[in-house]
Amino acid sequence: MKKYCLLSFLILISTGMFGQSDREDIITVLNHFLEGTTYHYPEKIKEAFLPGVSMFLHNTADTLWQVTPETYASWFERGERGKKNTREGKIVSIDLVGNVAYSKLQVDIAAFGNRYYDLVLLKKVEGQWKIVSKCTSAEPIPKTPKEMRARPMKATILEGLNRPWSMAFISEDEVIISEKDGNLLRVNLKTKSREVINGLPTDVARKILIDSSKFERGVLPASAHGQERSFNAGWFQVLLDPDFDDNAFIYVSYAAENEERASTTKVIRGKLEGNQLQEVETLFLANPYSHGLFHYGGGMIFGSDGKLYITIGERNLFERLNPIPPLSQDKTDKRGKVIRLNPDGSIPEDNPDFGTGAIKGLYAMGIRAAQGLAIDPKTGKIWFSEHGTIQGDELNMLRAGVNYGWPYRTSGRYRSDDYDPQEPSGMVFEDPVYFWDKTVAPTGLTFYSGRDFPHWEGDLIVPGLSKGSLWRMEIVNNQVVGAHELFINDRVRLRKAVVSPRGKLYLLTDEENGRLIQVVNGN
C-alpha cells in the first residue's frame, strides 16, 4: 500500500506546543481519506470523518453542492476494491490550533489532467481526530452526458402577483394561483390572462389587530407598536380534488377571523364553475381563534390513499407563551398537528387512536410550523417541511400516530432563552430525516420529475423564505444523501415549488410584486 508524503517544508507546527501523537493521529486520519479514495476503501473514508458532517462541492458558479461523508464514500464502492485508480493525493500542509487542525490536500487525476485542492478542517473529539468539514476547489466530473448539459436558469412567466402562496394545475396551461394578500386567480399561462375567482368566504383575515402585550419589541416592525397595521394573513393552499375532472371540487386553506379579530386556520371546499366557487362548505376549523400573525400552517395534500392531509401550526412565536402541556403536545388542542380527513371532511376509520379526548382527525402531533407537503412518487410516502426557531428547520416523513417532538425536542434553539419545557417520562419522538444548521424557513416543496433536468429525477425541491434559498435534495432509501443549494447568486424569497403535468418546474416568489418563475435548462 502506497503511503503519502508529507511536505515537511510547508508544515509550520511547533513541536513544543503540540505533541507528536496529535501530528501522527492527524496524518493517519488524512491517509485514511486519501487511501480510501485512491484504492476504493469506502470504510476508510467514513472512518476519517465525524459522522453526520458536511462536505461542500461546487457544481456551477450558482449552485452549492453539499453531501454527507457516507454518500461520498459510497461513490468509491463502484471500483475494484484495493486496485489503484487514477487519483494521486498528498498532504501539502497541516496547521494546528489547540484541538483544531487545518490541512491542505493536493489531488491529481491523471485521466482528466486535473489538479485540485481539498481544504480539510479537523477537530479532536473525545480524544480522536476527525474531519469535520471539507471544501474542494474541484468541479464534480459529470457522470453522464445529460448532466453536462444542466445549467438551471430562471425565466419569469408572470409578475404582479400579490404575495402568491400556492398553485394548482387544471391543465398544462391553466392554473389556479392563491395570493396570500390578494385573491384566488384563474390564470392562462399562454395568454397571461388572469381572472378573479368569486364566491369565496368573507371571513378571510385581511387586517389583524396587534395585541402588543403578547409580543416582544423588536419582533414586529417599530411602526406597528401602539397602532393598527394592515397584515394580510389571507389565502394559503389551493388544491384540486383527485377527481376534479368529474366533480370540479377545489380545496382552499386560509386564515379566518372572528368578530374579535382573532384568527385561525380554516379549510373549505367548493365546486369551481367557470370563475365562480359554488356549494362552499367548511371541512375543518382549527379553533380556538387567537391573536397573532404566526404559524397558521395551511399546507394540504391528497395522499396516495385518497385522504386529505392538513398541517396546522402551533400559532406561538415565543415558546414561553405555551401552557402546560404545550399546545402541540396537547392531543385535545388542534394546534401543532397534522390532520387526516376524507375528501368530504369526515373522519377516516383507520386514523390512529390517540386515546380519550383526542381531537377528531388527529394523525400526527408535535408540530411547530409546517407548510409544505409532497408525495414521493417512488414510495407514495408524504414528506413535509417544518420551520424551526433559531435554526432547527427540518424535513420530516409523515407517519401515522407519530409525535415529532416540538417543543420538547428541536434541532435548533428557542427564542425564549429561559424556556425549559419539562418533558414527561416515557414519551417517544420521531427524529427529522434532515435538518439544516442555518435558517432556511422551508416552504412548499415538491418532488421533481421532468425532461429539463433528467438527473434530478426523484429529487426533492425545497424553496425557502429565509435569504431566498432553493435546495435540491437527493433522496436515496428515504434519506437525504446530498443537498444542492441553487441560485446562490440570485436569491429571492420563495413560497412554493410545483411541477406541471408535463414536468416543468415552477417557483412562486413571496413578494408584493410576486412572480411565477420557471426553472429552465440554459444549455
C-alpha positions, 0 to 999 in steps of 0.5 A: 500500500502506497503511503503519502508524503508529507511536505515537511517544508510547508508544515509550520507546527511547533513541536513544543506546543503540540505533541507528536501523537496529535501530528501522527493521529492527524496524518493517519486520519488524512491517509485514511481519506486519501487511501480510501479514495485512491484504492476504493476503501469506502470504510476508510473514508467514513472512518476519517470523518465525524459522522453526520458532517458536511462536505461542500462541492461546487457544481456551477458558479450558482449552485452549492453542492453539499453531501454527507461523508457516507454518500461520498464514500459510497461513490468509491464502492463502484471500483475494484476494491484495493486496485489503484485508480487514477487519483494521486493525493498528498498532504501539502500542509497541516496547521494546528490550533489547540484541538483544531487542525487545518490541512491542505490536500493536493489531488491529481487525476491523471485521466482528466489532467486535473489538479485540485485542492481539498481544504480539510478542517479537523477537530479532536473529539473525545480524544480522536481526530476527525474531519469535520468539514471539507471544501474542494476547489474541484468541479464534480466530473459529470457522470453522464452526458445529460448532466453536462448539459444542466445549467438551471436558469430562471425565466419569469412567466408572470409578475404582479402577483400579490404575495402568491402562496400556492398553485394548482394545475387544471391543465398544462396551461391553466392554473389556479394561483392563491395570493396570500394578500390578494385573491384566488386567480384563474390564470392562462399561462399562454395568454397571461390572462388572469381572472378573479375567482368569486364566491369565496368566504368573507371571513378571510383575515385581511387586517389583524389587530396587534395585541402588543402585550403578547409580543416582544419589541423588536419582533414586529416592525417599530411602526406597528407598536401602539397602532393598527397595521394592515397584515394580510394573513389571507389565502394559503393552499389551493388544491384540486380534488383527485377527481376534479375532472368529474366533480370540479371540487377545489380545496382552499386553506386560509386564515379566518377571523372572528368578530374579535379579530382573532384568527385561525386556520380554516379549510373549505371546499367548493365546486369551481364553475367557470370563475365562480366557487359554488356549494362552499362548505367548511371541512375543518376549523382549527379553533380556538381563534387567537391573536397573532400573525404566526404559524397558521400552517395551511399546507394540504395534500391528497395522499396516495390513499385518497385522504386529505392531509392538513398541517396546522401550526402551533400559532406561538412565536415565543415558546414561553407563551405555551401552557402546560402541556404545550399546545402541540403536545396537547392531543385535545388542542388542534394546534401543532398537528397534522390532520387526516380527513376524507375528501368530504371532511369526515373522519377516516376509520383507520386514523390512529387512536390517540386515546380519550379526548383526542381531537377528531382527525388527529394523525400526527402531533408535535408540530411547530410550523409546517407548510409544505407537503409532497408525495414521493412518487417512488414510495407514495410516502408524504414528506413535509417541511417544518420551520424551526426557531433559531435554526432547527428547520427540518424535513420530516416523513409523515407517519401515522400516530407519530409525535415529532417532538416540538417543543420538547425536542428541536434541532435548533434553539428557542427564542425564549432563552429561559424556556425549559419545557419539562418533558414527561417520562416515557414519551417517544419522538420521531427524529427529522430525516434532515435538518439544516444548521442555518435558517432556511424557513422551508416552504412548499416543496415538491418532488421533481420529475421532468425532461429539463433536468433528467438527473434530478429525477426523484429529487426533492425541491425545497424553496425557502423564505429565509435569504431566498434559498432553493435546495435540491435534495437527493433522496436515496432509501428515504434519506437525504444523501446530498443537498444542492443549494441553487441560485446562490447568486440570485436569491429571492424569497420563495413560497412554493415549488410545483411541477406541471403535468408535463414536468416543468418546474415552477417557483412562486416568489413571496413578494408584493410584486410576486412572480411565477418563475420557471426553472429552465435548462440554459444549455 
